[in-house]
Amino acid sequence: MENFDRPNSQIVDELSDLRRQEEPGMTDEQSVADERGATDELSAIDKDIVSIDKDIVILIAEDEHSHYLLVKYCLKRAGFANEVVWLPDGQDTLDFLLGNDQGTGRDSSVRYILLLDVRMPKVDGLDILKRMKQDPKLKDIPVIVVTTSREQDLEEKCRQLGCVGHVVKPPNKELVSTLAMVAEQM
């Protein structure tokens, strides 16, 4: 069982270590500075502030492992106990959704919410969103775009393509409340 009551300095150290493992060229100063900002956002999330149906599976389509870990940590800190599936690039995301990865893809009897990064290798998040909303089997899966971009045009385009929420990284209370609201409407 992970302990989520650690002091912020310990969280920064752990996230920095994870980030340096994923990005070997990252200096200690860069990593700590980046993670400190994310940790400040995470520490503001109260435990057990939300509860959603545990049968909903949360898909996280995110190519940066450290960002995936931050999102997962944010959800756990907020009290989510749902299964989380990491999809590390756009092609893996499509393969899972379309059932192209030999039996380990989407189960049509399970409800999913997709947290989707926009800029991913192999297949871009916007292309995934567009394909999902055109596919009768996928169009009802709610998509929350989670991105580093604050561009108003990008948010507008995502909403036009059918996303139900747009959250700017790092993960924070906005992600938690958006996810809870979307789950409640399912």
Rosetta constraint file for C-alpha pairs under 8 A:
AtomPair CA 4 CA 77 HARMONIC 6.40 0.50
AtomPair CA 6 CA 10 HARMONIC 6.25 0.50
AtomPair CA 6 CA 11 HARMONIC 6.56 0.50
AtomPair CA 7 CA 11 HARMONIC 6.50 0.50
AtomPair CA 8 CA 12 HARMONIC 6.08 0.50
AtomPair CA 8 CA 39 HARMONIC 6.58 0.50
AtomPair CA 8 CA 40 HARMONIC 7.65 0.50
AtomPair CA 8 CA 43 HARMONIC 7.09 0.50
AtomPair CA 9 CA 13 HARMONIC 6.24 0.50
AtomPair CA 10 CA 14 HARMONIC 6.20 0.50
AtomPair CA 11 CA 15 HARMONIC 6.03 0.50
AtomPair CA 11 CA 39 HARMONIC 6.92 0.50
AtomPair CA 12 CA 16 HARMONIC 5.87 0.50
AtomPair CA 12 CA 32 HARMONIC 6.44 0.50
AtomPair CA 12 CA 35 HARMONIC 5.72 0.50
AtomPair CA 12 CA 36 HARMONIC 5.76 0.50
AtomPair CA 12 CA 39 HARMONIC 6.42 0.50
AtomPair CA 13 CA 17 HARMONIC 6.12 0.50
AtomPair CA 13 CA 32 HARMONIC 7.28 0.50
AtomPair CA 14 CA 18 HARMONIC 6.27 0.50
AtomPair CA 15 CA 19 HARMONIC 6.08 0.50
AtomPair CA 15 CA 35 HARMONIC 6.31 0.50
AtomPair CA 15 CA 66 HARMONIC 7.35 0.50
AtomPair CA 16 CA 20 HARMONIC 6.08 0.50
AtomPair CA 16 CA 28 HARMONIC 7.44 0.50
AtomPair CA 16 CA 31 HARMONIC 5.27 0.50
AtomPair CA 16 CA 32 HARMONIC 5.66 0.50
AtomPair CA 16 CA 35 HARMONIC 6.26 0.50
AtomPair CA 17 CA 21 HARMONIC 6.24 0.50
AtomPair CA 18 CA 22 HARMONIC 6.39 0.50
AtomPair CA 18 CA 66 HARMONIC 6.44 0.50
AtomPair CA 19 CA 23 HARMONIC 5.92 0.50
AtomPair CA 19 CA 26 HARMONIC 7.83 0.50
AtomPair CA 19 CA 31 HARMONIC 6.74 0.50
AtomPair CA 19 CA 65 HARMONIC 7.93 0.50
AtomPair CA 19 CA 66 HARMONIC 5.52 0.50
AtomPair CA 20 CA 24 HARMONIC 5.30 0.50
AtomPair CA 20 CA 25 HARMONIC 7.45 0.50
AtomPair CA 20 CA 26 HARMONIC 5.79 0.50
AtomPair CA 20 CA 27 HARMONIC 7.55 0.50
AtomPair CA 20 CA 28 HARMONIC 7.73 0.50
AtomPair CA 20 CA 31 HARMONIC 7.01 0.50
AtomPair CA 22 CA 65 HARMONIC 6.96 0.50
AtomPair CA 22 CA 66 HARMONIC 7.21 0.50
AtomPair CA 26 CA 30 HARMONIC 6.42 0.50
AtomPair CA 26 CA 31 HARMONIC 6.37 0.50
AtomPair CA 27 CA 31 HARMONIC 6.18 0.50
AtomPair CA 28 CA 32 HARMONIC 6.01 0.50
AtomPair CA 29 CA 33 HARMONIC 6.08 0.50
AtomPair CA 30 CA 34 HARMONIC 6.16 0.50
AtomPair CA 31 CA 35 HARMONIC 6.04 0.50
AtomPair CA 32 CA 36 HARMONIC 5.80 0.50
AtomPair CA 33 CA 37 HARMONIC 6.72 0.50
AtomPair CA 34 CA 38 HARMONIC 6.77 0.50
AtomPair CA 35 CA 39 HARMONIC 5.92 0.50
AtomPair CA 36 CA 40 HARMONIC 6.17 0.50
AtomPair CA 37 CA 41 HARMONIC 6.65 0.50
AtomPair CA 37 CA 170 HARMONIC 7.92 0.50
AtomPair CA 38 CA 42 HARMONIC 6.27 0.50
AtomPair CA 38 CA 70 HARMONIC 7.80 0.50
AtomPair CA 38 CA 170 HARMONIC 5.39 0.50
AtomPair CA 38 CA 171 HARMONIC 7.23 0.50
AtomPair CA 39 CA 43 HARMONIC 5.93 0.50
AtomPair CA 40 CA 44 HARMONIC 6.59 0.50
AtomPair CA 41 CA 45 HARMONIC 7.22 0.50
AtomPair CA 41 CA 170 HARMONIC 7.11 0.50
AtomPair CA 41 CA 171 HARMONIC 6.99 0.50
AtomPair CA 41 CA 172 HARMONIC 5.35 0.50
AtomPair CA 41 CA 173 HARMONIC 7.73 0.50
AtomPair CA 42 CA 74 HARMONIC 6.02 0.50
AtomPair CA 42 CA 77 HARMONIC 7.83 0.50
AtomPair CA 42 CA 171 HARMONIC 7.01 0.50
AtomPair CA 42 CA 172 HARMONIC 5.89 0.50
AtomPair CA 42 CA 173 HARMONIC 7.98 0.50
AtomPair CA 44 CA 172 HARMONIC 7.69 0.50
AtomPair CA 44 CA 173 HARMONIC 7.48 0.50
AtomPair CA 45 CA 74 HARMONIC 7.53 0.50
AtomPair CA 45 CA 77 HARMONIC 6.83 0.50
AtomPair CA 45 CA 78 HARMONIC 6.13 0.50
AtomPair CA 45 CA 172 HARMONIC 6.87 0.50
AtomPair CA 45 CA 173 HARMONIC 5.87 0.50
AtomPair CA 46 CA 77 HARMONIC 7.06 0.50
AtomPair CA 46 CA 78 HARMONIC 5.90 0.50
AtomPair CA 47 CA 77 HARMONIC 5.43 0.50
AtomPair CA 47 CA 78 HARMONIC 4.61 0.50
AtomPair CA 47 CA 79 HARMONIC 5.56 0.50
AtomPair CA 48 CA 77 HARMONIC 7.56 0.50
AtomPair CA 48 CA 78 HARMONIC 5.31 0.50
AtomPair CA 48 CA 79 HARMONIC 4.28 0.50
AtomPair CA 48 CA 80 HARMONIC 7.67 0.50
AtomPair CA 49 CA 78 HARMONIC 5.84 0.50
AtomPair CA 49 CA 79 HARMONIC 6.61 0.50
AtomPair CA 50 CA 78 HARMONIC 6.45 0.50
AtomPair CA 50 CA 79 HARMONIC 6.20 0.50
AtomPair CA 50 CA 80 HARMONIC 7.02 0.50
AtomPair CA 50 CA 176 HARMONIC 7.76 0.50
AtomPair CA 50 CA 177 HARMONIC 7.88 0.50
AtomPair CA 50 CA 180 HARMONIC 6.63 0.50
AtomPair CA 51 CA 79 HARMONIC 6.69 0.50
AtomPair CA 51 CA 80 HARMONIC 6.23 0.50
AtomPair CA 51 CA 180 HARMONIC 7.31 0.50
AtomPair CA 52 CA 56 HARMONIC 7.83 0.50
AtomPair CA 52 CA 80 HARMONIC 7.02 0.50
AtomPair CA 52 CA 180 HARMONIC 6.34 0.50
AtomPair CA 52 CA 183 HARMONIC 6.33 0.50
AtomPair CA 52 CA 184 HARMONIC 6.98 0.50
AtomPair CA 53 CA 82 HARMONIC 7.84 0.50
AtomPair CA 53 CA 183 HARMONIC 7.44 0.50
AtomPair CA 54 CA 80 HARMONIC 7.98 0.50
AtomPair CA 54 CA 81 HARMONIC 6.37 0.50
AtomPair CA 54 CA 82 HARMONIC 4.95 0.50
AtomPair CA 54 CA 83 HARMONIC 7.62 0.50
AtomPair CA 55 CA 82 HARMONIC 6.92 0.50
AtomPair CA 55 CA 83 HARMONIC 7.96 0.50
AtomPair CA 55 CA 110 HARMONIC 7.42 0.50
AtomPair CA 55 CA 111 HARMONIC 7.09 0.50
AtomPair CA 56 CA 82 HARMONIC 6.51 0.50
AtomPair CA 56 CA 83 HARMONIC 7.48 0.50
AtomPair CA 56 CA 110 HARMONIC 7.00 0.50
AtomPair CA 56 CA 111 HARMONIC 5.04 0.50
AtomPair CA 56 CA 112 HARMONIC 5.46 0.50
AtomPair CA 56 CA 113 HARMONIC 7.16 0.50
AtomPair CA 56 CA 183 HARMONIC 7.78 0.50
AtomPair CA 57 CA 82 HARMONIC 6.01 0.50
AtomPair CA 57 CA 83 HARMONIC 5.14 0.50
AtomPair CA 57 CA 84 HARMONIC 5.99 0.50
AtomPair CA 57 CA 85 HARMONIC 7.41 0.50
AtomPair CA 57 CA 110 HARMONIC 7.37 0.50
AtomPair CA 57 CA 111 HARMONIC 6.30 0.50
AtomPair CA 57 CA 112 HARMONIC 4.81 0.50
AtomPair CA 57 CA 113 HARMONIC 6.49 0.50
AtomPair CA 58 CA 82 HARMONIC 6.80 0.50
AtomPair CA 58 CA 83 HARMONIC 6.26 0.50
AtomPair CA 58 CA 84 HARMONIC 4.83 0.50
AtomPair CA 58 CA 85 HARMONIC 6.32 0.50
AtomPair CA 58 CA 112 HARMONIC 5.80 0.50
AtomPair CA 58 CA 113 HARMONIC 5.10 0.50
AtomPair CA 58 CA 114 HARMONIC 6.09 0.50
AtomPair CA 58 CA 115 HARMONIC 7.33 0.50
AtomPair CA 59 CA 84 HARMONIC 5.83 0.50
AtomPair CA 59 CA 85 HARMONIC 4.84 0.50
AtomPair CA 59 CA 86 HARMONIC 6.13 0.50
AtomPair CA 59 CA 87 HARMONIC 7.07 0.50
AtomPair CA 59 CA 112 HARMONIC 6.82 0.50
AtomPair CA 59 CA 113 HARMONIC 6.06 0.50
AtomPair CA 59 CA 114 HARMONIC 4.68 0.50
AtomPair CA 59 CA 115 HARMONIC 5.99 0.50
AtomPair CA 60 CA 68 HARMONIC 6.93 0.50
AtomPair CA 60 CA 84 HARMONIC 7.14 0.50
AtomPair CA 60 CA 85 HARMONIC 6.10 0.50
AtomPair CA 60 CA 86 HARMONIC 4.99 0.50
AtomPair CA 60 CA 87 HARMONIC 5.92 0.50
AtomPair CA 60 CA 114 HARMONIC 6.06 0.50
AtomPair CA 60 CA 115 HARMONIC 4.85 0.50
AtomPair CA 60 CA 116 HARMONIC 6.28 0.50
AtomPair CA 61 CA 86 HARMONIC 6.15 0.50
AtomPair CA 61 CA 87 HARMONIC 4.58 0.50
AtomPair CA 61 CA 88 HARMONIC 5.92 0.50
AtomPair CA 61 CA 89 HARMONIC 6.50 0.50
AtomPair CA 61 CA 90 HARMONIC 7.19 0.50
AtomPair CA 61 CA 93 HARMONIC 6.32 0.50
AtomPair CA 61 CA 114 HARMONIC 7.17 0.50
AtomPair CA 61 CA 115 HARMONIC 6.08 0.50
AtomPair CA 61 CA 116 HARMONIC 4.92 0.50
AtomPair CA 61 CA 117 HARMONIC 5.94 0.50
AtomPair CA 62 CA 67 HARMONIC 7.05 0.50
AtomPair CA 62 CA 68 HARMONIC 5.92 0.50
AtomPair CA 62 CA 86 HARMONIC 7.29 0.50
AtomPair CA 62 CA 87 HARMONIC 6.34 0.50
AtomPair CA 62 CA 88 HARMONIC 5.27 0.50
AtomPair CA 62 CA 89 HARMONIC 6.29 0.50
AtomPair CA 62 CA 116 HARMONIC 6.65 0.50
AtomPair CA 62 CA 117 HARMONIC 5.34 0.50
AtomPair CA 62 CA 120 HARMONIC 7.04 0.50
AtomPair CA 63 CA 67 HARMONIC 7.99 0.50
AtomPair CA 63 CA 68 HARMONIC 7.72 0.50
AtomPair CA 63 CA 87 HARMONIC 7.60 0.50
AtomPair CA 63 CA 88 HARMONIC 4.50 0.50
AtomPair CA 63 CA 89 HARMONIC 5.05 0.50
AtomPair CA 63 CA 117 HARMONIC 7.76 0.50
AtomPair CA 63 CA 120 HARMONIC 5.82 0.50
AtomPair CA 63 CA 121 HARMONIC 7.20 0.50
AtomPair CA 64 CA 68 HARMONIC 6.34 0.50
AtomPair CA 64 CA 88 HARMONIC 7.35 0.50
AtomPair CA 65 CA 69 HARMONIC 6.22 0.50
AtomPair CA 65 CA 88 HARMONIC 7.52 0.50
AtomPair CA 66 CA 70 HARMONIC 6.26 0.50
AtomPair CA 67 CA 71 HARMONIC 6.25 0.50
AtomPair CA 67 CA 170 HARMONIC 7.88 0.50
AtomPair CA 68 CA 72 HARMONIC 6.14 0.50
AtomPair CA 68 CA 86 HARMONIC 7.34 0.50
AtomPair CA 69 CA 73 HARMONIC 5.95 0.50
AtomPair CA 70 CA 74 HARMONIC 6.04 0.50
AtomPair CA 70 CA 170 HARMONIC 7.67 0.50
AtomPair CA 70 CA 171 HARMONIC 6.77 0.50
AtomPair CA 71 CA 75 HARMONIC 6.28 0.50
AtomPair CA 71 CA 170 HARMONIC 7.99 0.50
AtomPair CA 71 CA 171 HARMONIC 5.65 0.50
AtomPair CA 72 CA 76 HARMONIC 6.28 0.50
AtomPair CA 72 CA 84 HARMONIC 7.61 0.50
AtomPair CA 73 CA 77 HARMONIC 5.99 0.50
AtomPair CA 74 CA 78 HARMONIC 6.23 0.50
AtomPair CA 74 CA 171 HARMONIC 6.38 0.50
AtomPair CA 74 CA 172 HARMONIC 6.93 0.50
AtomPair CA 74 CA 176 HARMONIC 7.76 0.50
AtomPair CA 75 CA 79 HARMONIC 6.45 0.50
AtomPair CA 75 CA 80 HARMONIC 5.36 0.50
AtomPair CA 75 CA 176 HARMONIC 6.84 0.50
AtomPair CA 76 CA 80 HARMONIC 5.21 0.50
AtomPair CA 76 CA 81 HARMONIC 6.71 0.50
AtomPair CA 78 CA 176 HARMONIC 7.02 0.50
AtomPair CA 87 CA 92 HARMONIC 5.81 0.50
AtomPair CA 87 CA 93 HARMONIC 5.40 0.50
AtomPair CA 88 CA 92 HARMONIC 6.58 0.50
AtomPair CA 88 CA 93 HARMONIC 7.46 0.50
AtomPair CA 89 CA 93 HARMONIC 6.27 0.50
AtomPair CA 89 CA 120 HARMONIC 5.75 0.50
AtomPair CA 89 CA 121 HARMONIC 5.71 0.50
AtomPair CA 89 CA 122 HARMONIC 6.67 0.50
AtomPair CA 89 CA 123 HARMONIC 7.22 0.50
AtomPair CA 90 CA 94 HARMONIC 6.32 0.50
AtomPair CA 90 CA 120 HARMONIC 5.82 0.50
AtomPair CA 90 CA 121 HARMONIC 6.07 0.50
AtomPair CA 90 CA 122 HARMONIC 5.58 0.50
AtomPair CA 90 CA 123 HARMONIC 4.25 0.50
AtomPair CA 90 CA 124 HARMONIC 5.96 0.50
AtomPair CA 90 CA 125 HARMONIC 6.53 0.50
AtomPair CA 90 CA 128 HARMONIC 7.09 0.50
AtomPair CA 91 CA 95 HARMONIC 6.01 0.50
AtomPair CA 91 CA 121 HARMONIC 7.92 0.50
AtomPair CA 91 CA 122 HARMONIC 5.70 0.50
AtomPair CA 91 CA 123 HARMONIC 5.51 0.50
AtomPair CA 92 CA 96 HARMONIC 6.05 0.50
AtomPair CA 92 CA 101 HARMONIC 7.99 0.50
AtomPair CA 93 CA 97 HARMONIC 6.18 0.50
AtomPair CA 93 CA 128 HARMONIC 7.86 0.50
AtomPair CA 94 CA 98 HARMONIC 5.79 0.50
AtomPair CA 94 CA 100 HARMONIC 7.72 0.50
AtomPair CA 94 CA 128 HARMONIC 6.79 0.50
AtomPair CA 95 CA 99 HARMONIC 5.55 0.50
AtomPair CA 95 CA 100 HARMONIC 4.40 0.50
AtomPair CA 95 CA 101 HARMONIC 5.39 0.50
AtomPair CA 95 CA 105 HARMONIC 6.85 0.50
AtomPair CA 96 CA 100 HARMONIC 6.34 0.50
AtomPair CA 96 CA 101 HARMONIC 6.22 0.50
AtomPair CA 96 CA 104 HARMONIC 6.98 0.50
AtomPair CA 96 CA 105 HARMONIC 4.08 0.50
AtomPair CA 96 CA 106 HARMONIC 5.56 0.50
AtomPair CA 97 CA 105 HARMONIC 6.15 0.50
AtomPair CA 97 CA 106 HARMONIC 5.27 0.50
AtomPair CA 97 CA 138 HARMONIC 7.40 0.50
AtomPair CA 98 CA 105 HARMONIC 7.00 0.50
AtomPair CA 98 CA 106 HARMONIC 7.03 0.50
AtomPair CA 99 CA 103 HARMONIC 6.79 0.50
AtomPair CA 99 CA 104 HARMONIC 7.16 0.50
AtomPair CA 99 CA 105 HARMONIC 4.40 0.50
AtomPair CA 99 CA 106 HARMONIC 5.89 0.50
AtomPair CA 100 CA 105 HARMONIC 6.80 0.50
AtomPair CA 101 CA 105 HARMONIC 5.97 0.50
AtomPair CA 106 CA 110 HARMONIC 7.81 0.50
AtomPair CA 111 CA 141 HARMONIC 7.55 0.50
AtomPair CA 112 CA 141 HARMONIC 6.07 0.50
AtomPair CA 112 CA 142 HARMONIC 7.34 0.50
AtomPair CA 113 CA 141 HARMONIC 6.02 0.50
AtomPair CA 113 CA 142 HARMONIC 5.19 0.50
AtomPair CA 113 CA 143 HARMONIC 6.10 0.50
AtomPair CA 113 CA 144 HARMONIC 7.67 0.50
AtomPair CA 113 CA 183 HARMONIC 7.67 0.50
AtomPair CA 114 CA 141 HARMONIC 7.14 0.50
AtomPair CA 114 CA 142 HARMONIC 6.25 0.50
AtomPair CA 114 CA 143 HARMONIC 4.77 0.50
AtomPair CA 114 CA 144 HARMONIC 6.19 0.50
AtomPair CA 115 CA 143 HARMONIC 5.99 0.50
AtomPair CA 115 CA 144 HARMONIC 4.90 0.50
AtomPair CA 115 CA 145 HARMONIC 5.80 0.50
AtomPair CA 115 CA 146 HARMONIC 6.21 0.50
AtomPair CA 116 CA 125 HARMONIC 6.44 0.50
AtomPair CA 116 CA 143 HARMONIC 6.69 0.50
AtomPair CA 116 CA 144 HARMONIC 6.07 0.50
AtomPair CA 116 CA 145 HARMONIC 4.72 0.50
AtomPair CA 116 CA 146 HARMONIC 5.65 0.50
AtomPair CA 116 CA 147 HARMONIC 7.87 0.50
AtomPair CA 117 CA 125 HARMONIC 5.90 0.50
AtomPair CA 117 CA 145 HARMONIC 5.93 0.50
AtomPair CA 117 CA 146 HARMONIC 5.15 0.50
AtomPair CA 117 CA 147 HARMONIC 5.41 0.50
AtomPair CA 118 CA 124 HARMONIC 6.15 0.50
AtomPair CA 118 CA 125 HARMONIC 4.05 0.50
AtomPair CA 118 CA 126 HARMONIC 5.99 0.50
AtomPair CA 118 CA 145 HARMONIC 6.87 0.50
AtomPair CA 118 CA 146 HARMONIC 7.26 0.50
AtomPair CA 118 CA 147 HARMONIC 6.08 0.50
AtomPair CA 119 CA 124 HARMONIC 5.60 0.50
AtomPair CA 119 CA 125 HARMONIC 5.94 0.50
AtomPair CA 119 CA 147 HARMONIC 7.85 0.50
AtomPair CA 120 CA 124 HARMONIC 5.22 0.50
AtomPair CA 120 CA 125 HARMONIC 6.34 0.50
AtomPair CA 123 CA 127 HARMONIC 6.66 0.50
AtomPair CA 123 CA 128 HARMONIC 7.00 0.50
AtomPair CA 124 CA 128 HARMONIC 6.47 0.50
AtomPair CA 125 CA 129 HARMONIC 6.16 0.50
AtomPair CA 126 CA 130 HARMONIC 6.10 0.50
AtomPair CA 126 CA 158 HARMONIC 7.04 0.50
AtomPair CA 126 CA 161 HARMONIC 7.94 0.50
AtomPair CA 127 CA 131 HARMONIC 6.12 0.50
AtomPair CA 128 CA 132 HARMONIC 6.05 0.50
AtomPair CA 129 CA 133 HARMONIC 6.25 0.50
AtomPair CA 129 CA 143 HARMONIC 7.59 0.50
AtomPair CA 129 CA 158 HARMONIC 7.83 0.50
AtomPair CA 129 CA 161 HARMONIC 6.58 0.50
AtomPair CA 129 CA 162 HARMONIC 7.25 0.50
AtomPair CA 129 CA 163 HARMONIC 7.34 0.50
AtomPair CA 130 CA 134 HARMONIC 6.36 0.50
AtomPair CA 130 CA 161 HARMONIC 5.83 0.50
AtomPair CA 130 CA 162 HARMONIC 7.78 0.50
AtomPair CA 131 CA 135 HARMONIC 6.22 0.50
AtomPair CA 132 CA 138 HARMONIC 5.10 0.50
AtomPair CA 132 CA 139 HARMONIC 5.26 0.50
AtomPair CA 133 CA 138 HARMONIC 6.53 0.50
AtomPair CA 133 CA 139 HARMONIC 4.17 0.50
AtomPair CA 133 CA 140 HARMONIC 7.58 0.50
AtomPair CA 133 CA 161 HARMONIC 7.19 0.50
AtomPair CA 133 CA 162 HARMONIC 6.54 0.50
AtomPair CA 134 CA 138 HARMONIC 7.83 0.50
AtomPair CA 134 CA 139 HARMONIC 6.39 0.50
AtomPair CA 135 CA 139 HARMONIC 5.64 0.50
AtomPair CA 136 CA 140 HARMONIC 7.85 0.50
AtomPair CA 142 CA 163 HARMONIC 6.79 0.50
AtomPair CA 142 CA 164 HARMONIC 6.28 0.50
AtomPair CA 142 CA 182 HARMONIC 7.29 0.50
AtomPair CA 143 CA 162 HARMONIC 7.68 0.50
AtomPair CA 143 CA 163 HARMONIC 4.91 0.50
AtomPair CA 143 CA 164 HARMONIC 5.80 0.50
AtomPair CA 143 CA 165 HARMONIC 6.95 0.50
AtomPair CA 144 CA 163 HARMONIC 5.77 0.50
AtomPair CA 144 CA 164 HARMONIC 5.70 0.50
AtomPair CA 144 CA 165 HARMONIC 4.51 0.50
AtomPair CA 144 CA 166 HARMONIC 5.68 0.50
AtomPair CA 144 CA 167 HARMONIC 7.32 0.50
AtomPair CA 144 CA 178 HARMONIC 7.99 0.50
AtomPair CA 144 CA 179 HARMONIC 7.66 0.50
AtomPair CA 145 CA 158 HARMONIC 7.46 0.50
AtomPair CA 145 CA 163 HARMONIC 6.76 0.50
AtomPair CA 145 CA 165 HARMONIC 6.12 0.50
AtomPair CA 145 CA 166 HARMONIC 4.72 0.50
AtomPair CA 145 CA 167 HARMONIC 6.15 0.50
AtomPair CA 146 CA 166 HARMONIC 6.05 0.50
AtomPair CA 146 CA 167 HARMONIC 4.86 0.50
AtomPair CA 146 CA 168 HARMONIC 5.74 0.50
AtomPair CA 146 CA 169 HARMONIC 6.31 0.50
AtomPair CA 147 CA 166 HARMONIC 7.76 0.50
AtomPair CA 147 CA 167 HARMONIC 6.47 0.50
AtomPair CA 147 CA 168 HARMONIC 5.06 0.50
AtomPair CA 147 CA 169 HARMONIC 5.54 0.50
AtomPair CA 148 CA 168 HARMONIC 5.34 0.50
AtomPair CA 148 CA 169 HARMONIC 5.02 0.50
AtomPair CA 148 CA 170 HARMONIC 7.44 0.50
AtomPair CA 149 CA 154 HARMONIC 7.68 0.50
AtomPair CA 149 CA 168 HARMONIC 6.47 0.50
AtomPair CA 150 CA 154 HARMONIC 7.83 0.50
AtomPair CA 150 CA 155 HARMONIC 7.79 0.50
AtomPair CA 150 CA 168 HARMONIC 6.53 0.50
AtomPair CA 151 CA 155 HARMONIC 6.59 0.50
AtomPair CA 152 CA 156 HARMONIC 6.17 0.50
AtomPair CA 153 CA 157 HARMONIC 6.10 0.50
AtomPair CA 154 CA 158 HARMONIC 6.13 0.50
AtomPair CA 155 CA 159 HARMONIC 6.25 0.50
AtomPair CA 155 CA 166 HARMONIC 6.37 0.50
AtomPair CA 156 CA 160 HARMONIC 6.14 0.50
AtomPair CA 157 CA 161 HARMONIC 6.18 0.50
AtomPair CA 158 CA 162 HARMONIC 6.41 0.50
AtomPair CA 158 CA 163 HARMONIC 5.66 0.50
AtomPair CA 158 CA 166 HARMONIC 7.72 0.50
AtomPair CA 159 CA 163 HARMONIC 4.92 0.50
AtomPair CA 159 CA 164 HARMONIC 6.70 0.50
AtomPair CA 159 CA 165 HARMONIC 7.47 0.50
AtomPair CA 159 CA 166 HARMONIC 7.96 0.50
AtomPair CA 164 CA 182 HARMONIC 7.49 0.50
AtomPair CA 165 CA 178 HARMONIC 6.61 0.50
AtomPair CA 167 CA 171 HARMONIC 7.87 0.50
AtomPair CA 167 CA 174 HARMONIC 6.75 0.50
AtomPair CA 167 CA 175 HARMONIC 6.03 0.50
AtomPair CA 171 CA 175 HARMONIC 6.01 0.50
AtomPair CA 172 CA 176 HARMONIC 6.64 0.50
AtomPair CA 173 CA 177 HARMONIC 6.06 0.50
AtomPair CA 174 CA 178 HARMONIC 5.94 0.50
AtomPair CA 175 CA 179 HARMONIC 6.00 0.50
AtomPair CA 176 CA 180 HARMONIC 6.15 0.50
AtomPair CA 177 CA 181 HARMONIC 6.06 0.50
AtomPair CA 178 CA 182 HARMONIC 6.15 0.50
AtomPair CA 179 CA 183 HARMONIC 6.09 0.50
AtomPair CA 180 CA 184 HARMONIC 6.10 0.50
AtomPair CA 181 CA 185 HARMONIC 6.52 0.50
AtomPair CA 182 CA 186 HARMONIC 6.67 0.50
